[in-house]
Amino acid sequence: MMAMGKTTPAFDRLVEQLAKLPGIGKRSAERIAFYILKQPVEDAMELTRAIDDMKKNVLHCTQCFNLSESDLCPICSDHARDQGLIMVIEQPSDAMTLETTGMYRGVYHVLMGAIAPLDDVGPGELNIHALLTRVKSGSVHEVILATNPTLEGDGTALYLSQELDKTGVKISRLARGMPTGSQLEMLSKAVLADAIEGRQQMG
């Protein structure tokens, strides 16, 4: 019989793994573990199958680096989207957030981060070369820089604007109604819609 206040090695392993998730501390991990423990076995196993399925089947779009289960993501393969309008974002989660506005009908390019010298993240660690290659193909008429309004995001946007300016493509930036230091995924649909609609040309 388990002593009062003690847990088992299996329970502790689950808590340890859950606590590694962003925004999940040890107490939250324990609550989630107890929740899973109380669920029927089939429901708990469905969670493990979903994680396994995601790790095996979800990859990055070969064109924009968004999440996909085939070479091209659903957005890049949608001929109804404006393939010549590219919005540059930091993470796949930003595309999910922006899509909820229903305001944007172009495609995306996911950098997979932002330039952050203190963290040893330079332009070479991001998908910047692939973006420049897409633009130089000649079919792109506008690039919208939608990096987060943070020090790193603004620095990345400045670097990109300088590089893109050499190609002659129109460059714009999301309107600055967004609070400085915020993350796109934390903003409301209304704020994001206004930011897209009121984007300003750079240069």
Phi, psi and chi 1 to 4 in degrees:
 res  aa     phi    psi   chi1   chi2   chi3   chi4
   1 MET       -  136.5 -177.3  175.0 -179.8      -
   2 MET   -71.4  129.9 -170.9  166.6   55.7      -
   3 ALA   -66.1  150.6      -      -      -      -
   4 MET   -58.1  130.6 -174.0   66.9   67.6      -
   5 GLY    85.1   -6.2      -      -      -      -
   6 LYS  -101.2  152.0  -61.8  -71.3 -174.8 -179.8
   7 THR  -119.9 -176.7   55.1      -      -      -
   8 THR  -103.5  161.0   70.6      -      -      -
   9 PRO   -57.3  -39.0  -28.5   37.3      -      -
  10 ALA   -65.3  -42.9      -      -      -      -
  11 PHE   -63.9  -43.5 -175.8   89.8      -      -
  12 ASP   -62.7  -37.2  -70.3  -18.7      -      -
  13 ARG   -64.8  -40.4  -78.7 -163.4  -59.6  -87.0
  14 LEU   -65.3  -44.7  177.4   57.6      -      -
  15 VAL   -59.8  -42.8  169.8      -      -      -
  16 GLU   -60.3  -43.0 -179.2 -178.1  -10.2      -
  17 GLN   -70.8  -40.9  -66.5  -55.6  -49.3      -
  18 LEU   -64.4  -35.8  -69.8  170.7      -      -
  19 ALA   -68.2  -14.4      -      -      -      -
  20 LYS   -79.2  -13.8  -67.1  178.6 -179.8  179.0
  21 LEU   -71.8  146.7  -62.5  173.5      -      -
  22 PRO   -59.5  132.3  -21.8   32.7      -      -
  23 GLY    78.1    2.9      -      -      -      -
  24 ILE  -109.9  111.3  -56.5  -66.3      -      -
  25 GLY   -87.8 -177.9      -      -      -      -
  26 LYS   -62.8  -40.7 -171.6  171.9 -174.3  -62.2
  27 ARG   -66.3  -42.7  -66.5  -59.9  -62.0  -86.9
  28 SER   -64.1  -39.1  -65.3      -      -      -
  29 ALA   -62.4  -39.0      -      -      -      -
  30 GLU   -65.3  -40.9  -71.1  173.9  -11.3      -
  31 ARG   -64.2  -41.6  -74.8 -165.7  -68.3  -89.6
  32 ILE   -65.5  -41.4  -65.8  171.4      -      -
  33 ALA   -62.2  -43.0      -      -      -      -
  34 PHE   -65.0  -37.3  -84.3  118.0      -      -
  35 TYR   -61.5  -47.7  173.2   81.4      -      -
  36 ILE   -61.7  -39.5  -66.6  172.3      -      -
  37 LEU   -60.5  -34.8 -173.5   62.8      -      -
  38 LYS   -80.6  -15.2  -69.7 -171.1  -66.2 -175.4
  39 GLN   -75.9  153.1  -61.3  -51.7  -60.7      -
  40 PRO   -57.0  149.2  -24.4   34.2      -      -
  41 VAL   -53.3  -43.4  172.5      -      -      -
  42 GLU   -61.9  -40.4 -177.4   57.3   30.8      -
  43 ASP   -65.9  -41.8  -71.2   -6.7      -      -
  44 ALA   -65.3  -39.9      -      -      -      -
  45 MET   -69.8  -27.9  -66.0  -50.4  -64.0      -
  46 GLU   -63.8  -34.8 -172.0   60.8   34.7      -
  47 LEU   -64.1  -45.4  173.5   61.0      -      -
  48 THR   -65.7  -35.8   64.2      -      -      -
  49 ARG   -67.9  -37.0  -75.8 -168.3  -71.6  -90.7
  50 ALA   -65.1  -41.0      -      -      -      -
  51 ILE   -65.1  -43.9  -66.0  172.7      -      -
  52 ASP   -62.5  -43.3 -176.9   61.7      -      -
  53 ASP   -63.4  -41.9 -176.8   52.8      -      -
  54 MET   -63.7  -45.7 -179.5 -168.4   69.9      -
  55 LYS   -65.0  -31.7  -67.9  -60.9  -67.1 -178.5
  56 LYS   -83.0  -32.6  -72.5  179.1  178.4  176.3
  57 ASN  -112.3  -22.3  -63.4  -51.6      -      -
  58 VAL   -88.3  126.1  176.1      -      -      -
  59 LEU  -135.1 -168.6   39.0   93.1      -      -
  60 HIS  -105.2  136.7  -67.8  -74.8      -      -
  61 CYS   -54.9  134.6  173.5      -      -      -
  62 THR   -70.9  -14.0   55.8      -      -      -
  63 GLN  -100.9  -47.7  178.5  167.0  -81.6      -
  64 CYS  -113.6  -10.7   76.1      -      -      -
  65 PHE    73.2   14.6  -59.1   94.8      -      -
  66 ASN   -75.0  169.6 -160.6   -2.0      -      -
  67 LEU   -68.6  142.5  -60.6 -177.5      -      -
  68 SER  -158.8  163.4 -179.0      -      -      -
  69 GLU  -117.6   13.6  -67.1 -168.8   19.7      -
  70 SER  -148.7 -179.6   57.1      -      -      -
  71 ASP   -55.8  -45.8  -75.6  -15.9      -      -
  72 LEU  -109.8  138.4  -68.7  179.9      -      -
  73 CYS   -72.7  165.3   69.9      -      -      -
  74 PRO   -57.8  -30.2  -26.5   35.9      -      -
  75 ILE   -74.4  -46.3  -65.9  174.9      -      -
  76 CYS   -65.4  -30.0  -77.2      -      -      -
  77 SER   -89.6    0.2   57.8      -      -      -
  78 ASP   -88.0  108.1 -175.9   -7.0      -      -
  79 HIS   -69.9  -11.0  -62.5  -63.2      -      -
  80 ALA   -80.1  -14.9      -      -      -      -
  81 ARG   -82.5  151.6  -51.7  -77.2  -63.6 -136.4
  82 ASP   -78.2  100.4 -176.6   -9.5      -      -
  83 GLN   -70.7  -12.8  -59.9  -69.6  -35.5      -
  84 GLY   -93.4    1.3      -      -      -      -
  85 LEU  -114.6  111.1  177.2   61.4      -      -
  86 ILE  -112.4  127.1  -61.4  177.6      -      -
  87 MET  -104.1  122.5 -177.0  177.3  -69.4      -
  88 VAL   -91.4  122.9 -178.4      -      -      -
  89 ILE  -128.3  167.4   53.4  179.2      -      -
  90 GLU   -85.6  -41.4  -67.0 -177.5   19.7      -
  91 GLN  -136.2  156.4  -59.6  -68.1  -13.1      -
  92 PRO   -55.7  -32.6  -28.2   36.8      -      -
  93 SER   -62.5  -27.0   57.1      -      -      -
  94 ASP   -66.7  -37.4  -64.3  -27.1      -      -
  95 ALA   -64.1  -42.5      -      -      -      -
  96 MET   -59.3  -42.6  -62.0  176.4 -168.2      -
  97 THR   -66.1  -47.3  -58.6      -      -      -
  98 LEU   -65.1  -32.9  -72.4  158.0      -      -
  99 GLU   -65.3  -26.0  -75.7  -63.2  -70.7      -
 100 THR   -67.6  -19.1   64.3      -      -      -
 101 THR   -74.1  -26.7   67.7      -      -      -
 102 GLY    69.3    9.6      -      -      -      -
 103 MET   -95.0  -17.4  -70.2  -73.4  -63.9      -
 104 TYR  -110.8  129.1 -177.5   63.9      -      -
 105 ARG  -121.7   15.7  -63.1  -55.9  -59.3  164.7
 106 GLY   -93.9 -158.0      -      -      -      -
 107 VAL  -117.0  179.3  -67.8      -      -      -
 108 TYR  -121.8  166.6  -63.8   93.7      -      -
 109 HIS  -140.8  118.8 -170.4   88.2      -      -
 110 VAL   -96.4  119.3 -173.9      -      -      -
 111 LEU   -75.4  -25.0  -63.6  175.0      -      -
 112 MET    66.1   44.2  -62.5  -54.3  -64.1      -
 113 GLY   135.0 -167.7      -      -      -      -
 114 ALA  -140.9  156.4      -      -      -      -
 115 ILE   -64.6  123.7  -63.4  172.8      -      -
 116 ALA  -144.2   86.6      -      -      -      -
 117 PRO   -54.0  -36.7  -25.6   35.4      -      -
 118 LEU   -66.2  -23.3  -65.9  179.0      -      -
 119 ASP  -102.8   13.6  -64.2  -36.1      -      -
 120 ASP    60.5   34.0  -66.2  -37.1      -      -
 121 VAL  -108.6  106.9  179.0      -      -      -
 122 GLY  -107.6 -179.3      -      -      -      -
 123 PRO   -55.3  -33.2  -26.7   36.6      -      -
 124 GLY   -68.7  -19.4      -      -      -      -
 125 GLU   -87.4   -6.8  -79.4   68.0   55.4      -
 126 LEU  -109.7  169.4  -54.5  175.5      -      -
 127 ASN   -85.3   48.7  -64.1  -39.0      -      -
 128 ILE   -81.5  -41.0  -67.7  175.9      -      -
 129 HIS   -59.3  -41.1  177.7   72.4      -      -
 130 ALA   -64.2  -36.1      -      -      -      -
 131 LEU   -64.3  -47.5  170.2   64.4      -      -
 132 LEU   -62.2  -36.4  -63.0  175.0      -      -
 133 THR   -64.0  -42.1  -60.4      -      -      -
 134 ARG   -61.5  -44.7  -72.7  178.8   74.0 -178.2
 135 VAL   -66.4  -40.5  173.4      -      -      -
 136 LYS   -70.7   -9.3  -69.8  174.2 -177.3  176.1
 137 SER   -65.9  -19.6   69.7      -      -      -
 138 GLY    94.4   -4.6      -      -      -      -
 139 SER   -98.4   -0.5   59.4      -      -      -
 140 VAL   -97.0  128.3  178.0      -      -      -
 141 HIS  -105.7  -18.3   59.0   81.5      -      -
 142 GLU  -155.1  140.9 -178.7 -177.8   -5.5      -
 143 VAL  -119.9  123.1  175.3      -      -      -
 144 ILE  -100.3  120.5  -54.8  170.5      -      -
 145 LEU   -86.1  112.6  -58.2  178.9      -      -
 146 ALA  -122.0   37.8      -      -      -      -
 147 THR   -69.7  160.1   50.4      -      -      -
 148 ASN   -63.5  147.7  -71.0  -44.3      -      -
 149 PRO   -78.1   58.1   29.2  -35.3      -      -
 150 THR  -117.8  174.1   59.9      -      -      -
 151 LEU   -58.1  -44.9 -174.9   61.9      -      -
 152 GLU   -69.2  -41.6  -65.9   78.7   10.4      -
 153 GLY   -64.7  -41.8      -      -      -      -
 154 ASP   -67.3  -38.9  -73.7  -18.9      -      -
 155 GLY   -64.4  -38.7      -      -      -      -
 156 THR   -66.4  -42.3  -57.3      -      -      -
 157 ALA   -62.4  -39.8      -      -      -      -
 158 LEU   -64.5  -44.4  177.9   60.3      -      -
 159 TYR   -61.6  -45.4  176.1   85.5      -      -
 160 LEU   -64.3  -40.3  -70.8  174.7      -      -
 161 SER   -62.8  -37.2   67.2      -      -      -
 162 GLN   -67.7  -40.0  -66.9  170.6  -18.8      -
 163 GLU   -72.7  -41.0  -67.8  -61.6  -51.4      -
 164 LEU   -71.8  -28.3  -70.1  166.1      -      -
 165 ASP   -60.0  -28.0 -169.0   53.6      -      -
 166 LYS   -69.6  -20.2  -58.3  171.9 -173.5  176.1
 167 THR   -89.2  -16.2   70.2      -      -      -
 168 GLY    84.6    1.1      -      -      -      -
 169 VAL   -73.5  151.4   71.7      -      -      -
 170 LYS   -68.3  131.9  178.4 -177.9  177.2 -178.3
 171 ILE  -120.8  130.0  -49.5  164.5      -      -
 172 SER  -132.4  165.7   58.5      -      -      -
 173 ARG  -130.4  142.9 -178.6   90.4  160.8  107.3
 174 LEU   -55.2  141.7  -69.4 -173.2      -      -
 175 ALA   -57.6  147.6      -      -      -      -
 176 ARG   -89.3   38.4  -64.4  -45.5  -63.3  -98.3
 177 GLY   -77.5   -8.4      -      -      -      -
 178 MET   -79.1  135.2  -57.9 -178.8  -61.9      -
 179 PRO   -61.8  135.5  -18.8   30.5      -      -
 180 THR   -61.2  136.2  -60.5      -      -      -
 181 GLY    87.6   -0.2      -      -      -      -
 182 SER   -85.7  169.4   60.6      -      -      -
 183 GLN  -114.3  141.2  -58.1  -71.7  -38.5      -
 184 LEU   -55.5  -40.6  -69.0 -172.8      -      -
 185 GLU   -68.1  -11.9   61.2 -176.1  -18.4      -
 186 MET   -98.4   -3.8  -56.6  -58.6  -69.6      -
 187 LEU   -89.9  155.0  -60.3  176.3      -      -
 188 SER   -75.0  161.1   69.8      -      -      -
 189 LYS   -59.3  -40.1  -66.1  179.8 -174.0  179.2
 190 ALA   -64.2  -43.6      -      -      -      -
 191 VAL   -64.7  -42.6  169.1      -      -      -
 192 LEU   -67.3  -40.7  -74.4  170.7      -      -
 193 ALA   -61.3  -42.7      -      -      -      -
 194 ASP   -65.1  -37.2  -72.1  -15.8      -      -
 195 ALA   -66.6  -37.9      -      -      -      -
 196 ILE   -69.9  -48.4  -64.9  170.4      -      -
 197 GLU   -63.2  -36.9 -171.4   70.4   19.1      -
 198 GLY   -99.7   21.1      -      -      -      -
 199 ARG   -56.2  146.7   65.2 -176.9 -177.0  -87.0
 200 GLN  -116.6  139.3  -59.2  167.7  -17.6      -
 201 GLN   -69.6  141.3 -173.1  166.5  -11.1      -
 202 MET  -103.7  150.4  -60.7 -178.1   69.3      -
 203 GLY    80.9      -      -      -      -      -
